Amino acid sequence: MNLYSNKQRWKIFLFFLAMTIVGITLWYSKHIADRIRIEERKKVELWSEAIKRRAELVNFTEELFNQLRSEERKKADLLGTAYNIISDPTYEGDFTFLTEFLRNNTTIPVLFYDEQGKLLNSANLPDGKEQDQEYIDSLYQVIVKKNEPIILSEVGQKIYYDDSRLFTQLQATMDDLIHSFIDETVSNSASVPVIVTDSTQKHIMKLGNLDSTLFNTPDLLQNKLSQMRSVNEPIEVVLPGQGRQFIYYEDSEVLRQLQMFPVFQLILIGVFLVVSYLIFSTFRKAEQNQVWVGMAKETAHQLGTPLSSLMAWSALLESQGADPQSIKELNKDIERLSTITDRFSKIGSVPELIEENVYDVMQQSIDYLQPRVSPHVHFTIESVDRNITAHFNKPLFGWVIENLVKNAVDAMDGKGSLAVMISSEGHKIYIDISDSGKGIHKNQWKTVFQPGFTTKRRGWGLGLSLVKRIIEHYHEGKIYVKHSEIGKGTTFRISLRG
């Protein structure tokens, strides 16, 4: 029965199942993200095209406004000419047309002053401004700089006129249209980060969806513009009164997040799997510990009753004059059972570690095991220094040596050599146990210590797992396969603190 092999197969199956689920999830998430990204990209492209079209519309509107302004300007010039003709005393033509033209003027503001500079009358002022002296004074300051006044010397009047109200409204509307175009460009519906620069591409005119502190120096600005240019070519526009400008833009925040979404998802899934594995591994180890402890305590308890009975029988036989040699051998087995019971009772509790001579402890363990294994196994113990000491719990450590030696003898099929080498380096003590057995494949060097792993047909795969637990949990040391070669043997190394 090989529990480890079954467990490994289940692990492989579950791993590939999990990878399949993760792969399908990531593929579908990426598929959705790609579709949304394409839609976002189309939105950005439509926005870019709309900007170009609106810029063309602004320029076309400017051309129309220029024509209207020109017509309105001509009307203002004609009005001034009409007033000049009327004021000319040498003119002998018909005033009917001129009078009719002046009477039909409803758009050009006119101010009439006497020779002393007193306002006599006004015409074509905005509604509600005819009596607003402050507005009239400000208008006078403006128009006196634009056009020379028309002097009617016969009646002692000066006539001042301005551009027509329609002309002024057209100019204001055009300015609003240009500012609206720029404002709507930077506060766009596509949520696209935008930088509007002047013709030199060195100064920011407008900024949208970006923090200006991120590029408040010329070098940072140029780096940002280069980055944006690598994503999209800037849009060049020529606006009336503004000159040539460049509109830089890049992908929206949503688009950038969508591009990173599969990566973040993979990281989150990975973190979740790792955390889940650690949690379940902790639970599994805790459960194994409980099983180990429970089994060991129950075994020690079950051995206690027959052991006490055997000790009583040994005393009775000795008192009845039984064969002394038989009594001696019986007492050895009773002592052995007592040691085993003591080992099991220490599982789950904190064992007492006592400083012992390493060579002596190993020699005692080998001396006990040597007559109990195959006589065709040759044992040797060597040490660089026979006075090396380490902290042991002798019953538990003897259990470790017993398991390692029995495994080595089984690997050699009861025939070969087993060598123990003791060395030290700094505060570390090393015990190398080498056999001339079958060897272990390198990909199994770590798995041999897992519960359930065995190469024996009738093995349970608990021996080396118990060894690892005793060395690492109770002695705070390490045990591992130092070297192994198929057909030549294996060396296990035990590392202890001195």
C-alpha positions in Angstrom: 0.0 0.0 0.0 1.6 3.3 -1.1 -0.3 6.2 0.3 2.3 8.6 -1.0 1.9 7.6 -4.6 -1.9 8.0 -4.4 -1.5 11.3 -2.8 0.9 12.5 -5.5 -1.5 11.4 -8.2 -4.3 13.3 -6.6 -2.1 16.4 -6.2 -1.1 16.3 -9.9 -4.7 15.8 -10.9 -5.9 18.7 -8.7 -3.1 20.9 -9.8 -3.9 20.5 -13.5 -7.6 20.9 -12.7 -6.9 24.2 -10.8 -4.6 25.4 -13.7 -7.4 24.6 -16.2 -10.0 26.5 -14.2 -7.5 29.4 -13.7 -6.7 29.3 -17.4 -10.3 29.4 -18.5 -11.1 32.2 -16.1 -8.1 34.3 -17.2 -8.9 33.6 -20.9 -12.6 34.7 -20.4 -11.6 37.7 -18.4 -9.1 38.7 -21.0 -11.7 38.2 -23.7 -14.1 40.5 -22.0 -11.4 43.0 -21.2 -10.3 43.0 -24.8 -13.8 43.6 -26.0 -14.2 46.5 -23.6 -10.8 47.8 -24.5 -11.7 47.8 -28.2 -14.9 49.8 -27.4 -12.8 52.2 -25.3 -10.3 52.6 -28.1 -13.1 53.3 -30.6 -14.5 55.9 -28.2 -11.0 57.6 -28.1 -10.7 57.5 -31.9 -14.2 58.9 -32.3 -13.3 61.7 -29.8 -10.1 62.4 -31.7 -12.0 62.6 -35.0 -14.7 64.8 -33.4 -12.0 67.2 -32.2 -10.7 67.5 -35.8 -14.2 68.0 -37.2 -15.0 70.6 -34.6 -11.8 72.5 -35.2 -12.7 72.6 -38.9 -16.2 73.8 -38.0 -14.7 76.5 -35.8 -12.5 77.7 -38.7 -15.5 77.5 -41.1 -17.6 79.5 -38.7 -14.8 82.1 -38.4 -14.8 82.5 -42.2 -18.5 83.1 -42.2 -18.2 85.5 -39.3 -15.5 87.3 -41.1 -17.8 87.9 -44.1 -20.5 89.1 -41.8 -18.1 91.3 -39.9 -16.9 92.7 -43.2 -20.4 93.6 -44.3 -21.2 95.1 -40.9 -18.0 97.1 -41.1 -18.9 98.4 -44.5 -22.3 99.5 -43.1 -20.5 101.4 -40.4 -18.2 103.0 -42.9 -21.2 103.9 -45.1 -22.9 105.5 -42.1 -19.8 107.6 -41.4 -19.7 108.6 -45.1 -23.4 109.5 -45.0 -22.9 111.8 -42.0 -19.9 113.4 -43.6 -21.8 114.1 -46.8 -24.7 115.7 -44.9 -22.2 117.8 -42.9 -20.5 119.0 -46.0 -21.9 122.5 -46.9 -20.7 122.3 -50.5 -22.8 119.2 -51.2 -25.7 120.0 -53.6 -27.1 116.5 -54.3 -30.3 114.9 -53.1 -30.4 114.1 -49.4 -33.4 111.8 -49.6 -31.5 108.6 -49.9 -28.9 109.6 -47.3 -31.7 110.6 -44.9 -33.5 107.3 -45.5 -30.3 105.4 -44.9 -29.6 107.1 -41.7 -33.1 106.6 -40.5 -33.0 102.9 -41.2 -29.8 102.3 -39.2 -30.8 100.1 -36.3 -27.5 98.3 -35.5 -24.7 100.9 -35.4 -24.5 102.7 -32.0 -24.3 106.5 -32.4 -23.6 109.2 -29.8 -24.4 113.0 -30.5 -22.4 115.6 -28.6 -22.5 119.4 -28.7 -19.4 121.5 -29.0 -19.0 121.6 -25.2 -18.9 117.8 -25.0 -22.4 117.4 -23.6 -24.4 114.4 -24.7 -27.3 115.4 -26.8 -28.7 112.2 -28.0 -27.9 108.5 -28.7 -29.1 105.8 -31.0 -29.0 102.0 -31.3 -27.8 101.4 -27.7 -28.6 98.1 -26.0 -32.0 98.0 -24.4 -32.0 99.7 -21.0 -28.6 101.4 -21.6 -30.0 104.7 -23.1 -30.0 106.3 -19.6 -27.0 104.5 -18.2 -24.4 107.3 -18.0 -21.7 104.9 -16.9 -22.2 102.7 -19.9 -22.3 105.6 -22.2 -19.1 107.1 -20.8 -17.3 103.7 -21.2 -18.7 103.4 -24.8 -17.5 106.9 -25.6 -13.9 106.0 -24.3 -13.9 103.0 -26.7 -15.4 104.5 -29.9 -13.4 107.8 -29.7 -10.3 105.7 -30.3 -11.8 103.7 -33.2 -13.3 106.3 -35.5 -12.7 110.0 -36.1 -15.9 112.0 -35.0 -18.1 113.6 -37.7 -18.4 117.3 -37.1 -21.7 119.2 -38.0 -20.4 122.7 -37.7 -23.7 124.4 -38.8 -25.5 122.9 -35.9 -22.5 122.6 -33.6 -22.6 118.8 -33.1 -20.1 115.9 -33.1 -21.2 112.5 -34.0 -19.4 109.4 -32.7 -20.2 105.9 -34.0 -19.0 102.4 -33.2 -19.0 99.0 -34.9 -22.5 97.6 -35.2 -24.1 95.7 -32.4 -24.3 92.6 -34.7 -20.6 93.0 -35.4 -19.8 93.1 -31.7 -22.1 90.1 -31.0 -20.4 88.1 -33.8 -17.0 88.8 -32.3 -18.2 87.8 -28.8 -19.9 84.7 -30.1 -16.7 83.7 -32.0 -14.6 84.2 -28.9 -17.0 82.1 -26.8 -17.0 79.4 -29.5 -13.2 79.2 -29.5 -13.0 79.1 -25.7 -15.8 76.5 -25.6 -13.9 74.4 -28.1 -10.8 74.4 -26.0 -12.7 73.8 -22.7 -14.7 70.9 -24.1 -11.5 69.4 -25.5 -9.8 69.3 -22.1 -13.0 68.2 -20.3 -13.9 65.5 -22.7 -16.6 62.8 -22.5 -14.0 60.1 -23.4 -12.1 60.9 -20.1 -8.9 61.1 -22.1 -5.9 62.9 -20.5 -5.3 66.0 -22.7 -2.5 68.6 -22.9 -3.0 71.5 -25.2 0.3 73.3 -26.1 1.2 76.3 -28.1 2.9 76.2 -31.6 6.4 75.6 -30.0 5.0 72.6 -28.0 6.9 73.9 -25.0 4.2 75.7 -23.1 0.9 74.3 -21.8 -2.2 76.2 -22.9 -4.8 73.9 -21.3 -4.8 70.8 -19.3 -7.4 68.1 -18.8 -7.6 64.9 -16.6 -4.0 65.3 -15.5 -2.1 66.6 -12.5 0.1 69.5 -13.6 2.5 68.9 -10.7 3.7 65.7 -12.4 5.4 67.7 -15.1 6.1 71.1 -13.7 9.5 71.4 -15.3 10.4 71.6 -19.1 12.1 68.2 -19.0 9.2 66.5 -17.3 6.8 68.1 -19.7 8.8 67.0 -22.8 9.0 63.4 -21.4 5.2 63.4 -20.9 4.6 64.7 -24.4 6.9 62.1 -25.8 5.1 59.4 -23.9 1.7 60.7 -25.2 3.1 61.0 -28.7 4.1 57.3 -28.6 0.5 56.4 -27.9 -1.3 58.8 -30.3 -0.1 61.4 -32.8 -1.0 64.9 -31.5 -3.8 66.8 -33.3 -2.7 70.0 -34.9 -5.4 72.8 -35.0 -5.3 76.4 -36.1 -7.8 78.5 -34.2 -8.8 82.1 -35.0 -6.9 84.5 -32.8 -5.0 81.6 -31.1 -2.7 80.5 -33.9 -1.4 77.0 -34.2 -1.9 74.6 -31.3 -1.3 70.9 -30.6 -3.6 68.7 -28.7 -1.8 65.8 -27.1 -3.8 62.9 -25.7 -3.4 59.3 -24.5 -5.5 56.3 -23.6 -8.1 56.8 -20.9 -7.6 55.6 -17.4 -10.3 52.9 -17.9 -8.4 51.6 -21.0 -5.1 51.4 -19.1 -6.8 49.6 -16.2 -8.3 47.1 -18.6 -4.9 46.4 -20.1 -3.6 45.5 -16.6 -6.7 43.7 -15.5 -5.7 40.2 -16.5 -2.3 40.7 -14.8 -3.9 41.9 -11.5 -6.4 39.0 -11.7 -3.5 36.5 -12.1 -1.7 38.0 -9.2 -4.8 37.9 -7.0 -5.5 34.3 -7.9 -1.9 33.4 -7.2 -2.0 35.1 -3.8 -5.3 33.5 -3.0 -4.0 30.0 -4.0 -0.8 30.5 -2.0 -2.6 31.8 1.1 -5.2 28.9 0.8 -2.4 26.4 0.5 -0.6 27.8 3.5 -3.8 27.8 5.6 -4.8 24.2 4.6 -1.2 23.1 5.0 -1.2 24.5 8.5 -4.4 22.7 9.3 -3.2 19.5 7.8 0.1 19.6 9.8 -1.9 20.4 13.0 -4.1 17.5 12.3 -1.1 15.2 11.6 0.4 16.4 14.9 -2.8 15.5 16.7 -2.8 12.0 15.0 0.9 11.5 15.8 0.5 12.5 19.4 -2.8 10.6 19.9 -1.4 7.4 18.4 1.9 7.6 20.4 0.1 8.2 23.7 -2.3 5.4 23.1 0.5 3.1 22.1 2.4 3.9 25.3 -0.7 3.4 27.3 -1.4 0.0 25.7 2.2 -1.2 26.2 2.1 -0.2 29.8 -0.2 -3.0 31.0 1.6 -6.0 29.4 5.0 -4.5 30.3 4.1 -4.4 34.0 2.8 -7.9 33.8 6.1 -9.1 32.2 8.1 -7.4 34.9 6.1 -9.3 37.5 6.5 -12.6 35.7 10.3 -12.0 35.4 10.5 -11.4 39.2 8.4 -14.6 39.9 10.5 -16.8 37.6 13.7 -15.5 39.2 12.3 -16.3 42.7 11.4 -19.8 41.5 15.0 -20.5 40.4 14.5 -20.3 36.7 17.5 -20.4 34.3 19.5 -17.2 35.0 20.5 -16.7 31.4 16.8 -16.9 30.3 15.9 -14.4 33.0 18.7 -12.1 31.7 17.5 -12.2 28.1 13.9 -11.7 29.3 14.9 -8.6 31.3 16.7 -7.2 28.2 13.5 -7.5 26.2 11.6 -5.9 29.1 14.1 -3.1 29.2 13.7 -2.7 25.4 9.9 -2.6 25.7 10.3 0.0 28.5 12.5 2.1 26.2 9.9 1.9 23.3 7.1 2.9 25.7 9.2 5.8 26.9 9.7 6.9 23.3 6.1 6.9 22.5 5.2 8.7 25.8 7.5 11.5 24.8 5.8 12.2 21.5 3.7 15.3 21.8 5.5 16.6 24.9 8.7 18.7 25.2 11.5 16.2 25.7 14.5 17.0 27.9 17.7 17.5 26.0 20.9 16.5 27.8 24.4 17.2 26.6 25.8 13.8 25.6 29.0 12.5 23.9 28.0 11.9 20.3 30.4 9.0 19.7 29.3 7.2 22.8 25.6 7.5 22.0 26.1 6.3 18.4 28.3 3.4 19.6 25.6 2.3 22.1 22.9 2.4 19.5 25.0 0.4 16.9 26.0 -2.1 19.6 22.4 -2.7 20.4 21.3 -3.0 16.7 24.2 -4.9 15.3 23.3 -8.4 16.7 19.6 -7.8 15.8 20.1 -7.3 12.0 21.7 -9.4 9.3 25.2 -10.7 10.1 26.3 -9.8 6.6 26.2 -6.1 7.3 29.5 -4.5 8.3 29.3 -1.6 10.7 31.9 1.1 11.2 31.9 4.3 13.3 34.4 7.1 12.8 34.8 10.5 14.4 37.1 13.4 13.9 37.0 13.9 17.6 35.6 11.4 20.1 34.9 14.2 22.6 32.3 16.0 20.4 29.1 16.6 22.4 25.5 17.5 21.5 22.2 17.9 23.2 20.1 14.7 22.9 17.1 13.0 24.2 18.6 9.5 24.2 15.4 7.5 23.9 14.1 9.5 20.9 17.5 9.8 19.3 18.0 6.1 19.6 14.7 5.7 17.8 16.1 7.8 14.9 19.2 5.7 14.6 17.2 2.5 14.7 14.9 3.6 11.9 17.8 4.8 9.7 19.8 1.6 10.3 16.9 -0.7 9.6 16.1 1.3 6.4 19.7 1.0 5.3 19.8 -2.8 6.0 16.6 -3.2 3.9 18.1 -1.1 1.1 21.1 -3.4 1.1 18.9 -6.5 1.2 20.7 -7.6 4.4 24.2 -7.5 2.8 26.7 -4.6 2.6 28.4 -2.0 4.7 27.1 0.8 6.9 29.4 3.6 8.0 28.8 6.4 10.5 31.0 9.5 10.3 30.8 12.2 13.0 32.2 15.6 12.4 31.8 19.2 13.6 32.0 22.7 12.1 31.6 25.7 14.4 28.6 25.1 16.6 27.2 22.4 14.2 27.5 18.7 14.7 27.2 16.4 11.6 26.4 12.7 11.7 26.6 11.0 8.3 25.1 7.5 8.0 26.1 5.9 4.7 25.0 2.5 3.2 25.9 0.6 0.1 22.3 -0.1 -0.9 20.1 0.6 -3.9 20.2 4.4 -3.7 17.4 7.0 -4.1 16.5 8.9 -7.2 17.3 12.6 -6.8 13.7 13.7 -7.4 12.8 11.7 -4.3 15.4 13.1 -1.9 12.8 15.3 -0.2 9.7 13.2 -0.6 11.2 10.2 1.2 10.5 12.1 4.5 6.8 12.6 3.7 4.2 10.4 5.5 3.1 7.5 3.2 6.2 7.4 1.0 7.7 3.9 0.8 9.4 1.6 -1.7 8.5 -1.5 0.3 5.5 -3.6 -0.7 4.3 -3.9 2.9 5.6 -0.6 4.2 3.6 2.2 5.7 6.0 5.0 4.9 6.1 6.4 8.5 9.7 5.6 9.6 11.6 8.5 7.9 8.7 10.8 8.6 9.0 10.0 12.3 12.8 10.5 12.0 12.4 14.0 10.5 9.8 14.9 13.2 12.1 13.9 16.1 15.2 15.6 14.7 13.6 18.9 13.5 10.7 19.3 16.0 12.3 18.0 19.2 16.0 18.5 18.6 15.9 21.6 16.5 18.2 20.0 13.9 18.0 19.0 10.3 18.0 15.7 8.4 18.4 15.3 4.7 19.8 13.2 1.9 23.4 14.4 1.5 24.2 12.1 -1.4 22.7 9.2 -3.2 23.6 7.2 -6.3 21.5 4.5 -7.8 23.1 1.1 -7.3 25.9 2.5 -5.0 24.2 3.7 -1.9 22.8 6.7 0.1 24.2 9.0 2.8 21.8 10.7 5.2 23.1 13.6 7.2 21.9 14.7 10.7 22.8 18.2 11.7 22.5 19.1 15.4 23.5 22.2 17.5 26.5 21.6 19.7 
